[in-house]
Amino acid sequence: MRRLTVFVQGILAFGVGIMMLVSCLMAAAHGGLSVEVAQSVGLLALFLGLLLIIERRTTGRWHRWSRR
């Protein structure tokens, strides 16, 4: 189960990186924010939320470096 969780986290982290790149490129191409950029930022937030939830479920903490 741990290997599957790490794999899913890797895929989501890769998706976050791709979405950040796409957001920056679209913002530069449009000269500012547009609907597409807002949608890609929303997907980025969704990916980050999924990463946090998976981390919370596997370790019991919100991130690995938390002391709580």
N, C-alpha and C positions, 0 to 999 in steps of 0.2 A: 504494500500500500504506500509505503514511504517513497519508493521509486516512482510510482505513478504520480504522486503529489509533486515531487520535484520536477518531473517531466512537464506536468501541466503548468507549474510556476515558470518554467523556462519558456514554454510556448507563450504564456501571457506576457512575460517580460520582453520577449522578442516582438510581440504585437505592440507593446507600449513604445518600444523604440521606433518601430515602423510608423506608428501613428504620430509620434512627435516629429519625425522627419517630414511626413506628409503635411502636417499642420504648418510647419515652418515654410515649406515650399509653397503651399497654397496661399498663405498670408503674404509672402513675398510676391507671388504672381499677381494677386488681386490688389496689391497695394494697401491692404488692410483686411479687416475681418469681413467675412461673408457668411452666408448660410452654410456652405460646405465646410468652412473652417470651424464654425460653431458645432457642426455635426461631428467632425473629426475630434474636436476637443471633448465633446460629450462621450465619444467612444473611448478616448484616452482615460477619462475619469472612470468609466465603467471598468476598463481593464485594471486600473490601479485599485479600484474597490474590490474586484475579484481577487487580486493578489493579497490584499490585506485580510480579506475574509479567509482565504486558504491558509495564510500564515497563522491567523488566530485559531483556526480549527485544529491545526497540526501541532502548534507549540503552546497554546493557551495564553500567548502574549500577542500584542498588536504588532510588534516587530521583534526580530531576533535579539536586538541589543537592549530591549527593555528589561529593567530589573524587577518589574512587577510580576 
